[in-house]
Amino acid sequence: MSTGARVYNRSLVAALTPAQRANVRRIEALIGVAAPVLDLLLYAGDKVSRVAGRNQIDPEPPRRVVGDGSTRTPIGGPPERAE
């Protein structure tokens, strides 16, 4: 066992200088001012995407396996039968 005293209450990171603290306050203030504007931008983008997305074509339905399982229906749907 070591005879030297251990210090357990040391900070894990270095203390900020006054200039660093001032920069942190400036950046946090800038984020605080920009946050409502960004929230409004996200809200407007969500509404615009919902309105713009209404004219989209429905997705193509899944193709089914026909008969023996070796072939699939074409992408446009099953072939028309000639009777």
BELJOUR-V645396 format. One record per residue. N is the residue number from 1. PHI is phi in radians with two decimals (NA if undefined). OMEGA is omega in whole degrees, 0 to 359 (NA if undefined). NEAR is the number of other ideal C-beta (glycine too) atoms within 10 Angstrom. Layout:
N/PHI/OMEGA/NEAR
N/PHI/OMEGA/NEAR
This chain:
1/NA/182/3
2/-1.33/179/5
3/-1.56/180/4
4/-1.33/181/6
5/-1.34/177/6
6/-1.67/178/6
7/-1.88/183/6
8/-1.77/183/5
9/-1.77/176/4
10/-1.31/176/6
11/-1.29/180/6
12/-1.34/178/4
13/-2.18/180/5
14/-1.26/178/7
15/-1.21/179/7
16/-1.33/175/11
17/-1.36/178/9
18/-1.02/179/7
19/-1.18/178/8
20/-1.17/177/11
21/-1.08/178/11
22/-1.11/178/11
23/-1.11/178/12
24/-1.08/179/11
25/-1.09/179/10
26/-1.12/182/10
27/-1.15/178/10
28/-1.14/176/10
29/-1.15/178/10
30/-1.10/177/10
31/-1.12/178/10
32/-1.09/178/9
33/-1.31/184/9
34/-1.38/185/11
35/-1.02/179/10
36/-1.11/178/9
37/-1.15/178/9
38/-1.18/176/10
39/-1.08/178/10
40/-1.11/178/10
41/-1.11/177/11
42/-1.12/179/10
43/-1.10/180/10
44/-1.13/178/10
45/-1.11/177/10
46/-1.12/181/10
47/-1.16/180/10
48/-1.13/181/10
49/-1.17/178/9
50/-1.19/179/9
51/-1.23/182/9
52/-1.23/183/9
53/-1.43/183/8
54/-1.26/182/6
55/-1.65/182/6
56/-1.25/177/7
57/-1.35/179/5
58/-1.10/179/5
59/-1.13/180/6
60/-1.17/179/9
61/-1.18/180/9
62/-1.16/179/7
63/-1.44/181/13
64/-1.77/176/9
65/-1.41/184/10
66/-1.79/170/13
67/0.99/188/6
68/-1.33/178/6
69/1.57/182/7
70/-1.58/181/7
71/-2.16/178/9
72/-2.04/176/11
73/-1.18/178/14
74/-1.16/184/10
75/-1.04/182/8
76/-1.30/181/8
77/2.23/182/11
78/-1.21/180/10
79/-1.21/179/9
80/-1.31/181/6
81/-1.59/177/5
82/-1.69/182/4
83/-1.83/NA/3
